[in-house]
Amino acid sequence: MSAPLTPRVTGIDPRGPRVGAALTAVLLVVVLLLGDSRLATALLALVAASFARGASGGVGATWQAWLFERLVRPRLAPPAALEDPRPPRFAQLVGLVITALGLVLGLLGVTWAVPGAAAVALVAAFLNAVFGLCLGCELYLLGLRVRTRGARPGV
């Protein structure tokens, strides 16, 4: 018997990434309030490390997911539906690219890089936390549509 064409994907509670985005947004606000300082750079490094963990191990591997699973989820009813973990994982990669770029440029002396990267990441985290709009997830789905359209000749 042959293997299925699409890999089996287990779902995640969609509220987890939103809680994670809220926690990330709080850290990013603090980065912005600290401006161009060593502490702001260190906090952005923490955010970037969290994005790296989420991009490599999935959103369930982050410290935010740990807090959600231990403190928030036990107080909630089961989710109405589970979500594909691949778009949020891609969103973690997008967050990593943005924050890592800000970190590298900041360490190279570009004074606006750390607060600039924090501001861009904050917009995305805020939209996810408050409205459930995951910009990285939308980019993932757009890429999937473009790739699928390109794979079908004559469409």
Backbone as a printed PyTorch tensor [residue, N CA C, xyz], in Angstrom:
tensor([[[  0.8440,  -1.1730,   0.0000],
         [  0.0000,   0.0000,   0.0000],
         [  0.8900,   1.2370,   0.0000]],

        [[  0.5550,   2.2210,  -0.8090],
         [  1.3920,   3.4150,  -0.9240],
         [  1.0480,   4.4230,   0.1720]],

        [[  1.9970,   5.2850,   0.4400],
         [  1.8130,   6.3360,   1.4460],
         [  0.8620,   7.3860,   0.8910]],

        [[  0.1100,   8.0700,   1.7680],
         [ -0.7950,   9.1200,   1.2960],
         [  0.0010,  10.2610,   0.6610]],

        [[ -0.6270,  10.9420,  -0.2850],
         [  0.0360,  12.0410,  -0.9760],
         [  0.2790,  13.2360,  -0.0710]],

        [[ -0.6220,  13.4860,   0.8530],
         [ -0.4390,  14.6020,   1.7790],
         [ -0.1510,  14.0440,   3.1640]],

        [[  0.8000,  14.6610,   3.8600],
         [  1.1190,  14.1520,   5.1930],
         [ -0.0350,  14.3950,   6.1590]],

        [[ -0.1630,  13.5090,   7.1140],
         [ -1.1980,  13.6670,   8.1290],
         [ -0.7870,  14.7970,   9.0660]],

        [[ -1.6740,  15.7310,   9.2660],
         [ -1.3890,  16.8970,  10.0950],
         [ -2.3290,  16.8850,  11.2890]],

        [[ -1.7690,  16.9500,  12.4720],
         [ -2.6050,  17.0570,  13.6550],
         [ -2.8930,  18.5250,  13.9060]],

        [[ -4.0620,  18.8050,  14.4080],
         [ -4.4640,  20.1830,  14.6170],
         [ -4.0050,  20.7470,  15.9390]],

        [[ -3.9960,  22.0570,  16.0020],
         [ -3.6730,  22.7660,  17.2370],
         [ -4.8670,  23.6220,  17.6420]],

        [[ -4.9430,  23.9310,  18.9080],
         [ -5.9710,  24.8280,  19.4180],
         [ -5.6640,  26.2220,  18.8830]],

        [[ -6.5620,  26.8290,  18.1020],
         [ -6.2610,  28.1300,  17.4960],
         [ -6.1300,  29.2580,  18.5140]],

        [[ -6.5930,  29.0230,  19.7330],
         [ -6.4770,  30.0630,  20.7590],
         [ -5.0590,  30.1610,  21.2930]],

        [[ -4.2830,  29.0830,  21.1830],
         [ -2.9060,  29.0750,  21.6770],
         [ -2.0210,  30.0980,  20.9790]],

        [[ -1.9750,  30.0990,  19.6460],
         [ -1.1650,  31.1110,  18.9680],
         [ -1.6260,  32.5420,  19.2580]],

        [[ -2.9200,  32.7240,  19.4860],
         [ -3.4000,  34.0780,  19.8040],
         [ -2.9040,  34.5230,  21.1660]],

        [[ -2.9120,  33.6210,  22.1350],
         [ -2.3720,  33.9500,  23.4550],
         [ -0.8720,  34.2030,  23.3470]],

        [[ -0.1880,  33.3610,  22.5640],
         [  1.2400,  33.5680,  22.3420],
         [  1.5200,  34.9160,  21.7030]],

        [[  0.6930,  35.3090,  20.7530],
         [  0.8580,  36.6070,  20.0990],
         [  0.6430,  37.7430,  21.0900]],

        [[ -0.3020,  37.5760,  22.0040],
         [ -0.5400,  38.6110,  23.0220],
         [  0.6800,  38.7620,  23.9310]],

        [[  1.2460,  37.6480,  24.3600],
         [  2.4370,  37.7030,  25.2110],
         [  3.6150,  38.3160,  24.4550]],

        [[  3.7560,  37.9480,  23.2040],
         [  4.8240,  38.5170,  22.3730],
         [  4.6080,  40.0140,  22.1940]],

        [[  3.3650,  40.4250,  21.9890],
         [  3.0650,  41.8480,  21.8170],
         [  3.4670,  42.6470,  23.0570]],

        [[  3.2200,  42.0920,  24.2280],
         [  3.6100,  42.7820,  25.4660],
         [  5.1280,  42.9910,  25.4950]],

        [[  5.8870,  41.9450,  25.1680],
         [  7.3470,  42.0840,  25.1380],
         [  7.7840,  43.1250,  24.1050]],

        [[  7.1350,  43.1370,  22.9580],
         [  7.5130,  44.0760,  21.9100],
         [  7.1740,  45.5120,  22.2910]],

        [[  6.1000,  45.7210,  23.0230],
         [  5.7830,  47.0590,  23.5270],
         [  6.8880,  47.5150,  24.4740]],

        [[  7.3520,  46.6210,  25.3330],
         [  8.4430,  46.9620,  26.2480],
         [  9.7080,  47.3100,  25.4610]],

        [[  9.9930,  46.5500,  24.4090],
         [ 11.1520,  46.8620,  23.5580],
         [ 11.0190,  48.2800,  23.0160]],

        [[  9.8390,  48.6320,  22.5320],
         [  9.6340,  49.9750,  21.9860],
         [  9.7720,  51.0510,  23.0590]],

        [[  9.2770,  50.7710,  24.2510],
         [  9.3900,  51.7470,  25.3350],
         [ 10.8390,  51.9500,  25.7700]],

        [[ 11.6460,  50.9130,  25.6610],
         [ 13.0560,  51.0140,  26.0390],
         [ 13.9040,  51.6950,  24.9740]],

        [[ 13.3810,  51.7850,  23.7520],
         [ 14.1090,  52.4650,  22.6810],
         [ 15.3610,  51.7260,  22.2720]],

        [[ 16.3970,  52.4940,  21.9500],
         [ 17.6630,  51.9220,  21.4980],
         [ 18.5640,  51.7110,  22.7200]],

        [[ 18.3560,  50.5800,  23.4020],
         [ 19.1470,  50.2780,  24.5960],
         [ 19.5640,  48.8180,  24.5690]],

        [[ 20.4980,  48.4780,  25.4330],
         [ 20.9380,  47.0860,  25.5190],
         [ 19.8110,  46.1820,  25.9850]],

        [[ 18.9950,  46.6630,  26.9120],
         [ 17.8810,  45.8460,  27.4060],
         [ 16.8580,  45.6010,  26.3000]],

        [[ 16.6000,  46.6140,  25.4880],
         [ 15.6780,  46.4370,  24.3590],
         [ 16.2300,  45.3920,  23.3940]],

        [[ 17.5170,  45.4500,  23.1330],
         [ 18.1490,  44.4740,  22.2460],
         [ 18.0500,  43.0700,  22.8360]],

        [[ 18.2710,  42.9570,  24.1420],
         [ 18.1740,  41.6480,  24.8040],
         [ 16.7530,  41.1040,  24.7380]],

        [[ 15.7610,  41.9620,  24.9430],
         [ 14.3670,  41.5090,  24.8640],
         [ 13.9990,  41.1130,  23.4380]],

        [[ 14.4840,  41.8470,  22.4520],
         [ 14.2130,  41.4670,  21.0730],
         [ 14.8970,  40.1380,  20.7510]],

        [[ 16.0570,  39.9020,  21.3480],
         [ 16.7310,  38.6120,  21.1690],
         [ 15.8920,  37.4840,  21.7690]],

        [[ 15.2580,  37.7440,  22.9020],
         [ 14.3640,  36.7520,  23.5080],
         [ 13.1850,  36.4510,  22.5850]],

        [[ 12.6100,  37.4860,  22.0070],
         [ 11.4930,  37.3060,  21.0740],
         [ 11.9660,  36.5240,  19.8500]],

        [[ 13.1330,  36.8770,  19.3250],
         [ 13.6660,  36.1710,  18.1590],
         [ 13.9250,  34.7030,  18.4930]],

        [[ 14.4550,  34.4380,  19.6830],
         [ 14.7090,  33.0490,  20.0950],
         [ 13.4060,  32.2720,  20.1930]],

        [[ 12.3700,  32.9250,  20.6790],
         [ 11.0630,  32.2720,  20.7590],
         [ 10.5220,  31.9720,  19.3640]],

        [[ 10.6810,  32.9340,  18.4460],
         [ 10.2700,  32.6870,  17.0630],
         [ 11.0780,  31.5360,  16.4590]],

        [[ 12.3730,  31.4740,  16.7700],
         [ 13.2080,  30.3870,  16.2510],
         [ 12.7080,  29.0430,  16.7620]],

        [[ 12.3470,  28.9900,  18.0210],
         [ 11.8140,  27.7510,  18.6000],
         [ 10.4910,  27.3760,  17.9440]],

        [[  9.6290,  28.3630,  17.7200],
         [  8.3480,  28.1090,  17.0720],
         [  8.4910,  27.7030,  15.6270]],

        [[  9.4910,  28.2810,  14.9310],
         [  9.7090,  27.9360,  13.5270],
         [ 10.3050,  26.5400,  13.3950]],

        [[ 11.1500,  26.1510,  14.3320],
         [ 11.7930,  24.8370,  14.2250],
         [ 10.9370,  23.7190,  14.8060]],

        [[ 10.2330,  23.9840,  15.8990],
         [  9.4730,  22.9270,  16.5520],
         [  7.9700,  23.0830,  16.5000]],

        [[  7.4940,  24.1360,  15.8540],
         [  6.0610,  24.4100,  15.8230],
         [  5.6680,  25.3220,  16.9690]],

        [[  4.5000,  25.9470,  16.8340],
         [  4.0870,  26.9190,  17.8490],
         [  3.9110,  26.2790,  19.2260]],

        [[  3.6670,  24.9940,  19.2670],
         [  3.5110,  24.3130,  20.5500],
         [  4.8050,  24.1560,  21.3200]],

        [[  5.9400,  24.4780,  20.7060],
         [  7.2430,  24.3150,  21.3470],
         [  7.7270,  25.5820,  22.0450]],

        [[  6.9620,  26.6500,  21.9850],
         [  7.4020,  27.9220,  22.5560],
         [  7.0340,  28.0430,  24.0320]],

        [[  7.6810,  28.9780,  24.7120],
         [  7.3510,  29.2230,  26.1190],
         [  5.9290,  29.7770,  26.2400]],

        [[  5.4700,  30.5150,  25.2220],
         [  4.1060,  31.0390,  25.2520],
         [  3.0900,  29.8950,  25.2010]],

        [[  3.3830,  28.8830,  24.3950],
         [  2.4970,  27.7190,  24.3130],
         [  2.4890,  26.9620,  25.6300]],

        [[  3.6420,  26.8910,  26.2720],
         [  3.7300,  26.2270,  27.5750],
         [  2.8120,  26.9370,  28.5750]],

        [[  2.8770,  28.2770,  28.6050],
         [  2.0020,  29.0350,  29.5130],
         [  0.5290,  28.8300,  29.1530]],

        [[  0.2260,  28.8490,  27.8570],
         [ -1.1510,  28.6370,  27.4270],
         [ -1.6530,  27.2730,  27.8880]],

        [[ -0.8620,  26.2330,  27.6550],
         [ -1.2700,  24.8660,  28.0110],
         [ -1.4410,  24.6940,  29.5240]],

        [[ -0.6010,  25.3440,  30.3080],
         [ -0.6350,  25.1600,  31.7670],
         [ -1.6200,  26.0850,  32.4730]],

        [[ -1.7430,  27.3360,  31.9980],
         [ -2.5190,  28.3290,  32.7360],
         [ -3.8540,  28.7180,  32.1060]],

        [[ -3.9190,  28.7130,  30.7890],
         [ -5.1180,  29.2260,  30.1180],
         [ -6.0390,  28.1060,  29.6480]],

        [[ -5.5050,  27.1620,  28.8990],
         [ -6.3480,  26.1310,  28.2840],
         [ -7.1650,  25.3240,  29.2910]],

        [[ -6.6300,  24.9920,  30.4770],
         [ -7.4580,  24.2300,  31.4340],
         [ -8.7270,  24.9680,  31.8740]],

        [[ -8.7420,  26.2800,  31.7080],
         [ -9.9000,  27.0790,  32.1270],
         [-10.8990,  27.3160,  30.9910]],

        [[-10.5850,  26.8050,  29.8040],
         [-11.4260,  27.0140,  28.6320],
         [-12.1320,  25.7290,  28.2230]],

        [[-13.2430,  25.8950,  27.5360],
         [-13.9030,  24.7390,  26.9230],
         [-13.0340,  24.2530,  25.7720]],

        [[-13.2220,  23.0110,  25.3510],
         [-12.4500,  22.5380,  24.1930],
         [-12.7150,  23.4300,  22.9760]],

        [[-11.7350,  23.5580,  22.0910],
         [-11.9430,  24.4020,  20.9110],
         [-13.0160,  23.8090,  20.0010]],

        [[-13.7190,  24.6820,  19.2960],
         [-14.7550,  24.2330,  18.3640],
         [-14.1380,  23.4500,  17.2050]],

        [[-12.9420,  23.8420,  16.8030],
         [-12.2310,  23.1730,  15.7090],
         [-10.7430,  23.3430,  15.9320]],

        [[ -9.9870,  22.4250,  15.3670],
         [ -8.5360,  22.5270,  15.4380],
         [ -8.0130,  23.1750,  14.1580]],

        [[ -6.8150,  23.7270,  14.2370],
         [ -6.2230,  24.4660,  13.1350],
         [ -4.9840,  23.7340,  12.6250]],

        [[ -4.7310,  23.8430,  11.3430],
         [ -3.5250,  23.2950,  10.7360],
         [ -2.3240,  24.0270,  11.3440]],

        [[ -1.3350,  23.3110,  11.8840],
         [ -0.1960,  23.9780,  12.5280],
         [  0.8100,  24.5760,  11.5460]],

        [[  0.7300,  24.2360,  10.2760],
         [  1.7410,  24.7150,   9.3190],
         [  1.7030,  26.2250,   9.0930]],

        [[  0.5400,  26.8650,   8.8930],
         [  0.5650,  28.3230,   8.7250],
         [  1.1230,  29.0650,   9.9480]],

        [[  0.7100,  28.7300,  11.1900],
         [  1.3260,  29.4240,  12.3300],
         [  2.8280,  29.1650,  12.4500]],

        [[  3.2700,  27.9770,  12.0570],
         [  4.7040,  27.6930,  12.0910],
         [  5.4450,  28.5750,  11.0850]],

        [[  4.8630,  28.7450,   9.9020],
         [  5.4570,  29.6530,   8.9180],
         [  5.4580,  31.0820,   9.4540]],

        [[  4.3920,  31.4740,  10.1370],
         [  4.3300,  32.8140,  10.7260],
         [  5.4570,  33.0130,  11.7380]],

        [[  5.8030,  31.9660,  12.4640],
         [  6.9260,  32.0420,  13.3950],
         [  8.2270,  32.3060,  12.6290]],

        [[  8.3640,  31.6830,  11.4660],
         [  9.5470,  31.9080,  10.6340],
         [  9.6030,  33.3540,  10.1460]],

        [[  8.4670,  33.8940,   9.7460],
         [  8.4220,  35.2910,   9.3100],
         [  8.8190,  36.2050,  10.4680]],

        [[  8.2750,  35.9410,  11.6530],
         [  8.6510,  36.7240,  12.8350],
         [ 10.1300,  36.6180,  13.1400]],

        [[ 10.6820,  35.4330,  12.9750],
         [ 12.1090,  35.2360,  13.1940],
         [ 12.9290,  36.0730,  12.2220]],

        [[ 12.5690,  36.0670,  10.9580],
         [ 13.3160,  36.8360,   9.9600],
         [ 13.2920,  38.3200,  10.3160]],

        [[ 12.1290,  38.8350,  10.6700],
         [ 11.9980,  40.2590,  10.9810],
         [ 12.8100,  40.6220,  12.2230]],

        [[ 12.6460,  39.8620,  13.2980],
         [ 13.3360,  40.2070,  14.5430],
         [ 14.8340,  39.9390,  14.4570]],

        [[ 15.2300,  38.8730,  13.7640],
         [ 16.6630,  38.5900,  13.6080],
         [ 17.3360,  39.6730,  12.7690]],

        [[ 16.6690,  40.1290,  11.7240],
         [ 17.2170,  41.2110,  10.9130],
         [ 17.3900,  42.4730,  11.7530]],

        [[ 16.3810,  42.7900,  12.5570],
         [ 16.4840,  43.9470,  13.4490],
         [ 17.6210,  43.7920,  14.4440]],

        [[ 17.7900,  42.5980,  14.9690],
         [ 18.8810,  42.3380,  15.9100],
         [ 20.2420,  42.5140,  15.2640]],

        [[ 20.4280,  41.8900,  14.1140],
         [ 21.7270,  41.9660,  13.4250],
         [ 22.0520,  43.4210,  13.0800]],

        [[ 21.0960,  44.1130,  12.4930],
         [ 21.3370,  45.5160,  12.1420],
         [ 21.5850,  46.3650,  13.3850]],

        [[ 20.8420,  46.0900,  14.4540],
         [ 21.0510,  46.8180,  15.7020],
         [ 22.4370,  46.5950,  16.2710]],

        [[ 22.9030,  45.3610,  16.2150],
         [ 24.2430,  45.0570,  16.7110],
         [ 25.3240,  45.6630,  15.8180]],

        [[ 24.9760,  45.9280,  14.5680],
         [ 25.9200,  46.5830,  13.6520],
         [ 25.8890,  48.1070,  13.7870]],

        [[ 25.0340,  48.6100,  14.6820],
         [ 25.0180,  50.0430,  14.9440],
         [ 23.8990,  50.8270,  14.3010]],

        [[ 22.9780,  50.1700,  13.6310],
         [ 21.8340,  50.8760,  13.0340],
         [ 20.8350,  51.1610,  14.1610]],

        [[ 20.7590,  52.4190,  14.5710],
         [ 20.0230,  52.7640,  15.7930],
         [ 18.5190,  52.4990,  15.7140]],

        [[ 17.9420,  52.5950,  14.5420],
         [ 16.4880,  52.3940,  14.4120],
         [ 16.1030,  50.9400,  14.2040]],

        [[ 17.0670,  50.0390,  14.0420],
         [ 16.7710,  48.6590,  13.6440],
         [ 15.9990,  47.8850,  14.7080]],

        [[ 16.4290,  47.9610,  15.9580],
         [ 15.7480,  47.2020,  17.0140],
         [ 14.3240,  47.7100,  17.2160]],

        [[ 14.1320,  49.0270,  17.4290],
         [ 12.7390,  49.4810,  17.5630],
         [ 11.9340,  49.3120,  16.2760]],

        [[ 12.5700,  49.4290,  15.1220],
         [ 11.8520,  49.2560,  13.8510],
         [ 11.3530,  47.8310,  13.6730]],

        [[ 12.2190,  46.8690,  13.9500],
         [ 11.8110,  45.4580,  13.8520],
         [ 10.7430,  45.1450,  14.8910]],

        [[ 10.9010,  45.7100,  16.0850],
         [  9.8960,  45.4880,  17.1320],
         [  8.5470,  46.0590,  16.7110]],

        [[  8.5530,  47.2110,  16.0700],
         [  7.2940,  47.8320,  15.6390],
         [  6.6000,  46.9920,  14.5700]],

        [[  7.3730,  46.5020,  13.6130],
         [  6.7820,  45.6720,  12.5550],
         [  6.2110,  44.3800,  13.1560]],

        [[  6.9930,  43.7380,  14.0120],
         [  6.5320,  42.5020,  14.6470],
         [  5.3320,  42.7650,  15.5560]],

        [[  5.3150,  43.9310,  16.2130],
         [  4.1950,  44.2770,  17.0930],
         [  2.8930,  44.4050,  16.3140]],

        [[  2.9450,  45.0000,  15.1410],
         [  1.7200,  45.1160,  14.3230],
         [  1.1530,  43.7240,  14.0580]],

        [[  2.0230,  42.8120,  13.6390],
         [  1.5590,  41.4480,  13.3270],
         [  1.0480,  40.7400,  14.5840]],

        [[  1.7700,  40.8650,  15.6880],
         [  1.3450,  40.2040,  16.9320],
         [  0.0210,  40.7800,  17.4270]],

        [[ -0.1200,  42.0950,  17.3450],
         [ -1.3600,  42.7460,  17.7850],
         [ -2.5470,  42.2790,  16.9500]],

        [[ -2.3830,  42.2580,  15.6280],
         [ -3.4790,  41.8150,  14.7580],
         [ -3.8830,  40.3790,  15.0580]],

        [[ -2.9090,  39.5240,  15.3390],
         [ -3.2150,  38.1370,  15.6610],
         [ -3.8980,  38.0300,  17.0130]],

        [[ -3.3530,  38.7070,  18.0140],
         [ -3.8890,  38.6030,  19.3740],
         [ -5.3010,  39.1750,  19.4810]],

        [[ -5.5270,  40.3180,  18.8740],
         [ -6.8100,  41.0160,  19.0580],
         [ -7.8740,  40.5760,  18.0530]],

        [[ -7.4790,  40.3970,  16.8020],
         [ -8.4550,  40.1230,  15.7520],
         [ -8.3760,  38.7110,  15.1700]],

        [[ -7.3800,  37.9470,  15.5830],
         [ -7.2190,  36.6090,  15.0310],
         [ -6.7190,  36.6230,  13.6010]],

        [[ -6.1540,  37.7430,  13.1680],
         [ -5.6200,  37.8700,  11.8130],
         [ -4.1190,  37.6120,  11.8670]],

        [[ -3.7130,  36.4710,  11.3950],
         [ -2.3070,  36.0740,  11.4020],
         [ -1.7160,  36.4070,  10.0350]],

        [[ -0.9180,  37.4560,   9.9760],
         [ -0.3540,  37.8800,   8.7010],
         [  0.5730,  36.8230,   8.1090]],

        [[  1.3850,  36.1940,   8.9320],
         [  2.2630,  35.1320,   8.4500],
         [  1.4760,  33.9530,   7.9160]],

        [[  0.3610,  33.6400,   8.5700],
         [ -0.4990,  32.5500,   8.0950],
         [ -1.0920,  32.8950,   6.7350]],

        [[ -1.4930,  34.1420,   6.5850],
         [ -2.0450,  34.5820,   5.3010],
         [ -0.9870,  34.5130,   4.2050]],

        [[  0.2650,  34.8650,   4.5320],
         [  1.3580,  34.7260,   3.5660],
         [  1.5660,  33.2680,   3.1780]],

        [[  1.4820,  32.3820,   4.1560],
         [  1.6250,  30.9490,   3.8950],
         [  0.5440,  30.4840,   2.9170]],

        [[ -0.6950,  30.8580,   3.1880],
         [ -1.8060,  30.4370,   2.3290],
         [ -1.6960,  31.0450,   0.9360]],

        [[ -1.2420,  32.2890,   0.8490],
         [ -1.0380,  32.9160,  -0.4530],
         [  0.0340,  32.1570,  -1.2320]],

        [[  1.1230,  31.8150,  -0.5680],
         [  2.1830,  31.0430,  -1.2170],
         [  1.6870,  29.6880,  -1.6860]],

        [[  0.8420,  29.0770,  -0.8770],
         [  0.2800,  27.7740,  -1.2460],
         [ -0.5950,  27.8970,  -2.4960]],

        [[ -1.4040,  28.9510,  -2.5630],
         [ -2.2540,  29.1650,  -3.7400],
         [ -1.4110,  29.4410,  -4.9790]],

        [[ -0.3820,  30.2500,  -4.8320],
         [  0.4800,  30.5600,  -5.9780],
         [  1.1930,  29.2960,  -6.4450]],

        [[  1.7100,  28.5160,  -5.5050],
         [  2.4160,  27.2830,  -5.8560],
         [  1.4690,  26.2820,  -6.5200]],

        [[  0.2570,  26.1680,  -5.9970],
         [ -0.7280,  25.2500,  -6.5560],
         [ -1.1590,  25.6860,  -7.9450]],

        [[ -1.3550,  26.9740,  -8.1240],
         [ -1.7460,  27.4950,  -9.4340],
         [ -0.6350,  27.2550, -10.4490]],

        [[  0.6030,  27.4230, -10.0500],
         [  1.7330,  27.2090, -10.9440],
         [  1.9460,  25.7420, -11.2700]],

        [[  1.4600,  24.8450, -10.4100],
         [  1.6420,  23.4110, -10.6320],
         [  0.6400,  22.8450, -11.6200]],

        [[ -0.4640,  23.5730, -11.8680],
         [ -1.4870,  23.0900, -12.7900],
         [ -1.3880,  23.8360, -14.1100]],

        [[ -0.8750,  23.2050, -15.1400],
         [ -0.7790,  23.8820, -16.4320],
         [ -2.1660,  24.2010, -16.9900]],

        [[ -2.2610,  25.3380, -17.6390],
         [ -3.5030,  25.7220, -18.2870],
         [ -4.5270,  26.3610, -17.3650]],

        [[ -4.1520,  26.6330, -16.1150],
         [ -5.1100,  27.2580, -15.1960],
         [ -4.8110,  28.7240, -15.0690]]])
